[in-house]
Amino acid sequence: MAKAESGKALNQTRNDTPGNAKAASIATLNALLVDIIDTTNATRQAHWNVKGSHFYGLHTMFEKFYEMLAEQTDELAERAVQLGGMPDGTTQTVGAKTRISPYDPNLLDGLDHCRALAERYAQLARHLREGIDKVDEAGDADTADLITDVSREVDKSLWMLEAHLHGQG
């Protein structure tokens, strides 16, 4: 039986993705899961605390973003399970393993939130593209396709954040 990168044996599944591809994909999915949960939490922080003349539009946009991220989180976690893995999105794991920069909990101004989120969405997007390459190299086209879908959604959100910052320097 193949083992995931963590050394844990994979759960039984009839999914015929090769064992080495499963292990690489599960490890990649778990790393991305941590990053997307952290980005979701940063987006919620912005949603809860945004102030200023753009309040309503940004409050609404941030809510749509964290809802989209929650859906994508579920897709990534479920793919890990489909491959025989065990997703780990606990608060402790996210805090210990995130690759996303810490979010300033004291931000209030809407455009400051846009700048901070744009930085983190760009980080997440980079990690997603790296993940696509890793699982594709390992031979798991289905997981690469799933991560590509997530990447497109994150890129779209990044574009919208950057549009709010146009002309801001």
PyMOL commands that set and color helices and strands:
alter all, ss='L'
color gray80, all
select helices_A, chain A and resi 19-49+55-82+91-97+110-138+141-164
alter helices_A, ss='H'
color red, helices_A
deselect
rebuild
show_as cartoon
